[in-house]
Amino acid sequence: MPDSDATQLLASAHLILTRKPYAHGTHPALPKPPRRAKPFAVVIFGASGDLTKRKLVPGVFGLFKEKALPDQFEVIGFARREKSDESFREEMEEGTKKFSRFAPIDAAEWKAFSQHVSYHVGNFDEAEAYQSLKLRLEKLRQSHGIEQFLFYLATAPEFFYEVVSQLNKVGLVGPDNENSRVVIEKPFGHDFKSAKELVTSLQTVIDESNLYRIDHYLGKETVQNLIYFRFANSIYEPIWNRALIDHVQITVAEAEGVGTRGGYYDGVGAVRDMVQNHLMQLLTITAMEPPGSLNSEAIRDEKVKVLRSISTPTPEDVARIAVRAQYEGYRSSDRVDPNSKTETYVGLKLLIDNWRWAGVPFYLRTGKALTKRASEIVVVFRRPPLALFKTQDNCEQLHRNRLHIRLQPDEGIHLRFNAKVPGKSAMGAVDMDFAYKSKFGSYSPEAYERLLHDFIVGDSTLFTRADEVLEAWRIVDAITSGWAQAPVGLYRGGSWGPSESDALLEKDGNGWIDL
């Protein structure tokens, strides 16, 4: 990101943080985007799938409504099913009306937007389909001044290389094509070996700088705000280290079970589905060093350094630092193996062996069928000496200060500290809250909107780089290998997980914070 863009981005952040609350029920306009997109055409492969009508087209429509797109742009769905431009537009209209944050949709706005939406028939392995796509795009370049071609792979991972390779053969992507970019959705491999093979194969047909690995978690407003919270406030950086922080807890909890996703989930499990990507992203942003700039590579460099500072766990380590379990009844779910050993809950203790964090445990947990849906980072500070307060009535209740960064469902930041109870020689915990909803209204940008806009303008900050993917798989592979012969525990649905997860923290004199 150029320095001028970084300055504009910080200015936009200042506007967001200082503007007045919005009137109830209104949709406020975003600040004027600091980066203007060049005229573009985005081709969505797998356009007949659920992701396109639930997230992608509603996301582009949101950008259109916010006037964040250039006058000239095209959205082209690519799939094998025969359908006309008009029928595809009708499907996308139905999805946008149902899933857009701007629903109900203004008919005139949709009509204007839909003129930019069309459909292209083709199989992923059909060379002729790519030749005709190239001709179509070249016509758009000449007739509409389209300057960049973007390709979104909303497909199963086994098609990633096939599609990008075919695009490369017809010259639509490649090392010499700076105005073409590709997005792929997770999972980025099933383990380290498959991820490495995917990275290596894709790098033969597209430059790494033009490949964007999307993780929708990084599009959440509160995740992005972590960077500003840490580095735009001078009061936090001096205390953000092992001298004053006792431990950190990161929770991504889901109240629902696997539902109808049993067939997919049973071959993946919680550690691959959630830890390798979402929780590792939260860990790296929480623990990273201050980057030299807001340049995307500077930020991603620091995130990778965090993962490289985590030692590869041995099988003996895994027995001490990792807990897995299934919720009762999981094996009777639709399309789940009745003898399945797939975990629906993971509890982890990781240590980052660098100067900032040496000796500070990072506890991670994620699971399905838990007490509530919640995503939260809790930074627990060291307890002050008790000797000073030994004459107080409730000295033993001197709490450790805690900083809660809530990602969902009620986004905000919460600080707990100690204070004297008026009229008594006693102490009590005091809470200070910053809630996005009360400060800025109910408005919350859709994660895919932000990520799609970054993809369109070529900002890779919130996308995952190849080395980061591989470092995360290195750690996860060691954990799954250590579990190979170990039994899977059970926990009651609606609880916070198995008792073994509580014991993981109790060994260090800690406990999971009640969310």
VMD Tcl script that draws the C-alpha trace (Angstrom):
set ca {
  {0.00 0.00 0.00}
  {1.54 3.38 -0.97}
  {2.18 5.84 1.84}
  {-0.56 8.15 0.55}
  {-3.07 5.31 0.69}
  {-1.97 4.42 4.22}
  {-2.51 8.03 5.28}
  {-5.96 8.04 3.72}
  {-6.81 4.75 5.42}
  {-5.88 6.14 8.83}
  {-7.91 9.26 8.07}
  {-10.94 7.12 7.23}
  {-10.46 5.18 10.47}
  {-10.45 8.48 12.37}
  {-13.71 9.49 10.70}
  {-15.32 6.18 11.63}
  {-14.23 6.41 15.26}
  {-15.32 10.03 15.76}
  {-18.59 10.35 13.87}
  {-21.90 10.59 15.73}
  {-24.18 7.60 16.36}
  {-26.65 6.86 13.57}
  {-30.38 7.16 13.87}
  {-32.06 3.87 14.66}
  {-32.99 1.83 11.59}
  {-30.90 3.81 9.11}
  {-28.07 2.60 6.90}
  {-25.30 5.18 7.12}
  {-23.05 5.82 4.16}
  {-19.51 4.57 4.38}
  {-16.77 7.21 4.35}
  {-15.64 7.90 0.80}
  {-13.35 4.96 -0.07}
  {-9.72 6.06 0.13}
  {-8.80 3.88 -2.85}
  {-10.57 4.05 -6.17}
  {-10.95 0.86 -8.17}
  {-10.01 0.80 -11.83}
  {-12.68 -0.45 -14.26}
  {-12.84 -4.23 -13.85}
  {-14.56 -7.45 -14.79}
  {-14.85 -10.17 -12.15}
  {-15.58 -13.73 -13.27}
  {-17.08 -15.99 -10.59}
  {-16.31 -19.67 -11.22}
  {-18.90 -21.96 -9.64}
  {-21.51 -19.22 -9.99}
  {-24.42 -21.64 -9.61}
  {-23.33 -22.42 -6.03}
  {-24.74 -21.06 -2.79}
  {-21.81 -18.74 -2.03}
  {-22.42 -16.63 -5.13}
  {-26.02 -15.71 -4.36}
  {-25.61 -15.54 -0.57}
  {-22.38 -13.54 -0.32}
  {-20.59 -12.59 -3.52}
  {-23.21 -10.88 -5.67}
  {-24.90 -9.26 -2.61}
  {-21.42 -8.09 -1.60}
  {-20.69 -6.49 -4.98}
  {-24.18 -4.97 -4.94}
  {-23.41 -3.46 -1.52}
  {-20.25 -1.86 -2.93}
  {-22.29 -0.56 -5.87}
  {-24.85 0.98 -3.51}
  {-22.07 2.56 -1.45}
  {-20.60 4.05 -4.65}
  {-17.35 2.21 -4.04}
  {-17.16 0.84 -7.60}
  {-16.09 2.52 -10.84}
  {-18.71 3.38 -13.44}
  {-17.47 0.57 -15.67}
  {-17.51 -2.92 -14.15}
  {-18.87 -6.36 -15.04}
  {-19.84 -9.40 -12.95}
  {-19.79 -12.62 -14.99}
  {-20.98 -15.93 -13.60}
  {-19.14 -19.00 -14.98}
  {-20.71 -22.45 -14.55}
  {-21.59 -25.52 -16.60}
  {-25.37 -25.25 -16.35}
  {-27.13 -23.77 -19.36}
  {-28.89 -20.51 -18.53}
  {-29.38 -17.08 -20.01}
  {-28.07 -13.77 -18.71}
  {-31.60 -12.89 -17.68}
  {-32.24 -16.09 -15.73}
  {-28.91 -15.69 -13.94}
  {-29.82 -12.11 -13.03}
  {-33.14 -13.29 -11.63}
  {-31.39 -15.87 -9.42}
  {-28.94 -13.24 -8.18}
  {-31.77 -10.78 -7.53}
  {-33.54 -13.39 -5.41}
  {-30.37 -14.02 -3.41}
  {-29.60 -10.33 -2.96}
  {-33.12 -9.55 -1.78}
  {-32.80 -12.32 0.80}
  {-29.23 -11.92 2.00}
  {-28.11 -8.33 1.39}
  {-27.71 -6.08 4.43}
  {-29.55 -3.44 2.40}
  {-32.75 -5.46 2.08}
  {-35.38 -4.52 1.07}
  {-33.67 -3.75 -2.24}
  {-34.68 -0.69 -4.23}
  {-35.97 -1.91 -7.60}
  {-34.38 0.93 -9.56}
  {-30.98 0.33 -7.93}
  {-31.13 -3.38 -8.69}
  {-32.08 -2.69 -12.30}
  {-29.09 -0.38 -12.70}
  {-26.76 -2.90 -11.05}
  {-28.09 -5.91 -12.96}
  {-27.07 -4.36 -16.29}
  {-23.52 -5.19 -15.23}
  {-24.33 -8.87 -14.49}
  {-24.14 -11.67 -17.08}
  {-23.47 -15.40 -17.45}
  {-20.93 -17.57 -19.28}
  {-21.46 -21.31 -19.83}
  {-18.50 -23.67 -19.52}
  {-16.93 -26.66 -17.81}
  {-13.82 -26.10 -15.70}
  {-11.75 -28.44 -17.89}
  {-13.10 -27.23 -21.23}
  {-10.44 -25.25 -23.16}
  {-13.00 -23.77 -25.56}
  {-14.91 -22.18 -22.66}
  {-11.80 -20.25 -21.64}
  {-11.08 -19.17 -25.20}
  {-14.59 -17.78 -25.53}
  {-14.26 -16.15 -22.11}
  {-11.07 -14.45 -23.24}
  {-12.77 -13.10 -26.36}
  {-15.64 -11.83 -24.23}
  {-13.28 -10.04 -21.85}
  {-11.28 -8.52 -24.69}
  {-14.48 -7.07 -26.15}
  {-15.25 -5.54 -22.75}
  {-11.77 -4.05 -22.63}
  {-12.33 -2.38 -25.98}
  {-15.97 -1.35 -25.53}
  {-16.07 -0.45 -21.83}
  {-12.47 0.43 -20.99}
  {-12.09 -2.51 -18.60}
  {-8.54 -2.34 -17.21}
  {-8.31 -5.42 -14.98}
  {-9.64 -8.96 -14.99}
  {-10.46 -10.61 -11.67}
  {-11.31 -14.28 -11.11}
  {-13.11 -15.58 -8.03}
  {-12.97 -19.36 -7.54}
  {-16.13 -20.23 -5.59}
  {-15.38 -23.90 -6.33}
  {-14.26 -27.02 -4.53}
  {-10.47 -26.96 -3.86}
  {-9.81 -29.79 -6.32}
  {-10.66 -27.39 -9.16}
  {-8.30 -24.58 -8.10}
  {-5.33 -25.65 -10.20}
  {-7.44 -26.70 -13.18}
  {-9.17 -23.33 -13.44}
  {-6.05 -21.20 -12.89}
  {-4.06 -23.39 -15.29}
  {-6.69 -22.95 -18.01}
  {-6.72 -19.19 -17.42}
  {-2.95 -19.20 -17.72}
  {-3.02 -21.13 -21.02}
  {-5.18 -18.49 -22.68}
  {-3.11 -15.65 -21.20}
  {-5.66 -14.31 -18.74}
  {-3.37 -14.85 -15.73}
  {0.37 -15.30 -15.43}
  {3.63 -13.71 -14.27}
  {3.46 -11.04 -16.97}
  {-0.17 -10.14 -16.36}
  {-0.17 -7.54 -13.59}
  {-3.81 -6.57 -14.05}
  {-5.24 -10.02 -13.33}
  {-5.86 -11.49 -9.88}
  {-7.38 -14.71 -8.51}
  {-9.21 -15.41 -5.23}
  {-9.50 -18.90 -3.77}
  {-11.64 -19.94 -0.80}
  {-10.52 -22.13 2.08}
  {-9.69 -24.91 2.72}
  {-6.16 -24.33 1.44}
  {-5.24 -28.01 1.54}
  {-6.15 -30.76 4.00}
  {-2.74 -30.95 5.67}
  {0.79 -29.60 5.20}
  {1.59 -31.90 2.29}
  {-1.53 -31.10 0.27}
  {-1.21 -27.38 1.06}
  {2.41 -27.43 -0.11}
  {1.42 -29.23 -3.32}
  {-1.33 -26.66 -3.95}
  {1.06 -23.76 -3.33}
  {3.73 -25.25 -5.59}
  {1.34 -26.09 -8.43}
  {-0.39 -22.69 -8.39}
  {2.93 -20.85 -8.39}
  {3.73 -22.41 -11.77}
  {0.75 -20.64 -13.37}
  {0.27 -17.44 -11.34}
  {2.49 -15.13 -9.36}
  {1.98 -15.28 -5.59}
  {1.36 -11.53 -5.46}
  {-1.73 -11.99 -7.66}
  {-3.19 -14.91 -5.67}
  {-5.56 -13.96 -2.84}
  {-6.52 -16.59 -0.23}
  {-9.70 -15.36 1.42}
  {-10.64 -15.94 5.05}
  {-13.92 -14.14 5.77}
  {-12.95 -13.82 9.45}
  {-10.43 -11.15 8.50}
  {-13.22 -9.11 6.93}
  {-14.96 -8.65 10.26}
  {-14.81 -5.05 11.45}
  {-13.61 -5.93 14.95}
  {-10.79 -8.13 13.63}
  {-9.56 -5.25 11.49}
  {-9.94 -2.91 14.45}
  {-7.44 -5.04 16.41}
  {-4.62 -3.49 14.40}
  {-5.86 0.05 15.11}
  {-6.63 -0.76 18.74}
  {-3.09 -2.00 19.33}
  {-1.02 0.40 17.28}
  {-3.08 3.62 17.12}
  {-3.25 3.90 20.93}
  {-0.04 4.59 22.82}
  {-1.42 3.33 26.14}
  {-1.49 -0.35 25.11}
  {1.79 -1.08 23.37}
  {4.00 -0.60 26.49}
  {1.97 -3.19 28.44}
  {1.44 -5.65 25.58}
  {4.14 -8.13 26.63}
  {5.17 -10.92 28.99}
  {6.11 -8.51 31.79}
  {2.49 -7.53 32.39}
  {0.30 -10.08 30.58}
  {-0.32 -13.40 32.34}
  {-2.08 -15.23 29.49}
  {-4.38 -14.79 26.51}
  {-7.60 -16.70 25.74}
  {-9.10 -16.91 22.24}
  {-12.56 -18.45 21.86}
  {-14.64 -19.10 18.75}
  {-17.75 -20.93 19.95}
  {-20.81 -22.08 18.01}
  {-24.13 -22.99 19.61}
  {-25.30 -25.16 16.70}
  {-24.18 -28.68 15.88}
  {-23.06 -29.82 12.42}
  {-26.63 -29.80 11.08}
  {-26.69 -30.81 7.41}
  {-22.91 -30.41 6.97}
  {-22.05 -33.77 8.49}
  {-20.72 -35.21 5.23}
  {-18.19 -32.39 4.86}
  {-17.41 -31.84 8.52}
  {-16.72 -35.48 9.40}
  {-13.75 -35.48 7.06}
  {-12.35 -32.23 8.43}
  {-13.01 -31.64 12.13}
  {-12.64 -28.57 14.31}
  {-8.85 -28.30 14.20}
  {-8.77 -28.14 10.39}
  {-12.03 -26.26 9.95}
  {-11.41 -23.53 12.53}
  {-7.99 -23.62 14.22}
  {-5.80 -23.75 11.10}
  {-7.34 -20.58 9.72}
  {-9.71 -18.50 11.89}
  {-8.07 -18.97 15.30}
  {-4.54 -18.74 13.93}
  {-5.48 -15.45 12.28}
  {-6.74 -14.06 15.58}
  {-3.61 -15.34 17.34}
  {-1.21 -13.71 14.89}
  {-2.94 -10.32 14.91}
  {-3.07 -10.32 18.72}
  {0.58 -11.29 19.11}
  {2.31 -9.66 16.12}
  {5.00 -7.00 16.44}
  {4.24 -3.47 15.21}
  {4.73 -3.51 11.43}
  {7.07 -0.99 9.83}
  {4.16 0.39 7.81}
  {0.58 -0.37 6.83}
  {1.91 -1.95 3.67}
  {0.26 -5.35 3.20}
  {3.55 -7.25 3.06}
  {4.85 -5.56 6.23}
  {1.76 -6.67 8.16}
  {1.81 -10.20 6.73}
  {5.53 -10.52 7.49}
  {4.84 -9.89 11.18}
  {2.00 -12.41 11.26}
  {4.24 -15.12 9.81}
  {6.94 -14.37 12.39}
  {4.45 -15.19 15.17}
  {3.72 -18.64 13.72}
  {7.42 -19.34 13.17}
  {8.01 -18.64 16.87}
  {5.71 -21.54 17.84}
  {7.66 -24.78 18.09}
  {6.35 -27.88 16.30}
  {4.66 -29.94 19.05}
  {5.96 -33.48 19.64}
  {3.50 -36.35 20.34}
  {4.36 -35.95 24.02}
  {3.63 -32.23 23.80}
  {0.26 -32.89 22.17}
  {-0.83 -35.04 25.09}
  {-0.15 -32.07 27.40}
  {-1.30 -29.10 25.34}
  {-4.21 -30.30 23.17}
  {-7.69 -31.59 24.00}
  {-10.26 -32.92 21.52}
  {-13.80 -34.13 22.03}
  {-17.18 -34.71 20.36}
  {-20.53 -33.49 21.57}
  {-22.90 -36.26 22.60}
  {-25.04 -37.29 19.67}
  {-22.61 -36.15 16.98}
  {-22.17 -39.68 15.61}
  {-25.89 -39.98 14.95}
  {-25.92 -36.82 12.82}
  {-26.76 -37.03 9.12}
  {-23.92 -38.47 7.00}
  {-21.56 -38.88 9.96}
  {-19.67 -42.15 10.43}
  {-21.21 -43.93 13.48}
  {-17.62 -44.78 14.57}
  {-16.24 -41.32 13.84}
  {-13.24 -40.01 15.77}
  {-13.63 -36.52 14.31}
  {-13.43 -33.81 16.95}
  {-16.09 -31.12 17.24}
  {-14.18 -29.36 20.05}
  {-10.53 -28.36 20.36}
  {-8.72 -26.81 23.30}
  {-5.07 -25.79 22.84}
  {-2.25 -24.22 24.78}
  {0.40 -22.62 22.55}
  {3.60 -20.80 23.51}
  {5.20 -18.12 21.34}
  {8.93 -18.28 21.97}
  {10.06 -14.73 21.28}
  {11.16 -11.73 23.33}
  {7.65 -10.32 23.68}
  {5.73 -13.47 24.63}
  {8.10 -16.09 26.05}
  {6.33 -17.93 28.88}
  {2.87 -16.44 28.19}
  {0.31 -19.18 27.40}
  {-2.11 -18.58 24.54}
  {-5.19 -20.74 25.13}
  {-7.38 -21.44 22.11}
  {-10.76 -23.16 22.06}
  {-13.42 -23.74 19.46}
  {-16.34 -26.09 19.21}
  {-19.85 -26.82 18.07}
  {-22.95 -27.32 20.24}
  {-21.51 -25.11 22.98}
  {-23.32 -22.84 25.44}
  {-23.59 -19.87 23.11}
  {-22.31 -18.37 19.90}
  {-19.38 -16.17 20.81}
  {-16.01 -15.09 19.46}
  {-13.77 -13.27 21.90}
  {-10.15 -12.53 22.72}
  {-9.43 -12.08 26.43}
  {-6.10 -10.61 27.54}
  {-5.53 -11.41 31.23}
  {-2.97 -9.24 33.01}
  {-0.77 -10.30 35.91}
  {-2.17 -10.03 39.42}
  {-0.77 -7.15 41.51}
  {0.96 -8.00 44.83}
  {-1.64 -8.78 47.50}
  {0.47 -7.62 50.46}
  {-0.57 -4.01 49.98}
  {-4.24 -4.93 50.40}
  {-4.03 -7.67 53.06}
  {-6.03 -5.62 55.54}
  {-8.92 -5.20 53.10}
  {-12.10 -7.15 53.77}
  {-11.99 -9.09 50.53}
  {-8.32 -9.04 49.60}
  {-8.62 -12.49 48.04}
  {-11.09 -11.06 45.51}
  {-8.49 -8.75 43.98}
  {-9.15 -9.57 40.33}
  {-6.62 -9.71 37.56}
  {-7.34 -6.97 35.06}
  {-8.91 -8.28 31.87}
  {-9.34 -6.85 28.43}
  {-12.12 -8.47 26.38}
  {-12.19 -7.92 22.63}
  {-15.58 -9.20 21.47}
  {-15.84 -10.17 17.82}
  {-19.39 -11.53 17.88}
  {-22.24 -11.34 18.51}
  {-22.02 -7.99 20.36}
  {-18.90 -6.41 18.90}
  {-16.94 -4.25 21.27}
  {-14.15 -3.88 23.81}
  {-14.59 -4.43 27.54}
  {-12.09 -3.61 30.32}
  {-12.38 -4.99 33.85}
  {-10.35 -3.44 36.66}
  {-10.44 -3.16 40.47}
  {-11.88 -0.26 42.46}
  {-12.76 0.49 46.07}
  {-16.40 -0.02 47.05}
  {-17.77 3.31 48.37}
  {-18.10 3.40 52.17}
  {-16.31 0.09 52.72}
  {-12.78 -1.27 53.09}
  {-13.45 -3.61 50.24}
  {-12.82 -3.91 46.54}
  {-15.01 -4.77 43.61}
  {-14.61 -5.31 39.90}
  {-15.53 -2.38 37.66}
  {-16.37 -2.70 33.98}
  {-15.81 -0.23 31.17}
  {-17.51 -1.01 27.88}
  {-17.19 0.15 24.32}
  {-19.93 -1.38 22.16}
  {-20.00 -0.80 18.42}
  {-23.79 -0.84 18.36}
  {-24.28 1.86 21.00}
  {-21.52 4.08 19.60}
  {-22.06 3.67 15.87}
  {-25.61 2.30 15.62}
  {-26.65 -1.12 14.35}
  {-24.66 -0.78 11.13}
  {-22.09 -3.52 10.59}
  {-20.34 -3.93 7.25}
  {-20.56 -7.33 5.62}
  {-17.15 -9.06 5.75}
  {-17.29 -10.10 2.11}
  {-17.91 -6.51 1.03}
  {-14.66 -5.35 2.60}
  {-12.68 -8.28 1.24}
  {-14.18 -7.99 -2.24}
  {-13.31 -4.30 -2.31}
  {-9.73 -5.03 -1.22}
  {-9.48 -7.67 -3.95}
  {-10.80 -5.24 -6.56}
  {-8.32 -2.50 -5.62}
  {-5.43 -4.94 -5.16}
  {-4.87 -4.67 -1.40}
  {-3.76 -8.06 -0.05}
  {-3.41 -7.07 3.63}
  {-6.41 -9.12 4.81}
  {-5.61 -12.17 2.67}
  {-3.41 -15.08 3.66}
  {0.03 -15.54 2.13}
  {1.44 -18.95 1.17}
  {4.08 -19.07 3.92}
  {1.46 -18.23 6.56}
  {-0.76 -21.08 5.35}
  {2.13 -23.55 5.53}
  {3.27 -22.45 8.98}
  {-0.25 -22.91 10.34}
  {-0.47 -26.37 8.78}
  {2.91 -27.29 10.31}
  {1.46 -26.77 13.77}
  {-1.92 -28.37 13.03}
  {-0.34 -31.43 11.39}
  {1.73 -32.07 14.51}
  {-1.41 -31.91 16.64}
  {-3.45 -34.28 14.45}
  {-0.50 -36.71 14.30}
  {-0.27 -36.69 18.08}
  {-3.97 -37.54 18.26}
  {-3.70 -40.51 15.87}
  {-4.02 -43.20 18.55}
  {-5.67 -41.17 21.29}
  {-9.38 -41.61 22.17}
  {-11.88 -38.84 21.56}
  {-13.58 -37.43 24.64}
  {-17.24 -36.47 24.95}
  {-19.02 -33.38 26.17}
  {-22.61 -32.46 26.72}
  {-24.26 -30.30 24.10}
  {-24.98 -26.82 25.46}
  {-21.95 -26.90 27.78}
  {-18.59 -25.15 27.37}
  {-16.86 -28.38 26.36}
  {-15.15 -31.31 28.07}
  {-13.71 -31.22 31.57}
  {-10.28 -32.02 30.11}
  {-10.27 -28.55 28.56}
  {-10.79 -27.00 31.99}
  {-7.92 -29.09 33.33}
  {-5.68 -27.77 30.55}
  {-5.81 -24.33 32.17}
  {-6.10 -25.45 35.76}
  {-2.62 -27.00 35.54}
  {-1.33 -23.42 35.15}
  {-3.56 -22.03 37.89}
  {-5.93 -20.50 35.32}
  {-9.48 -21.09 34.13}
  {-11.59 -20.28 31.11}
  {-13.20 -16.86 31.42}
  {-16.99 -16.89 31.47}
  {-18.15 -15.19 28.27}
}
mol new
graphics top color blue
foreach p $ca { graphics top sphere $p radius 0.5 }
foreach p [lrange $ca 0 end-1] q [lrange $ca 1 end] { graphics top cylinder $p $q radius 0.2 }
display resetview
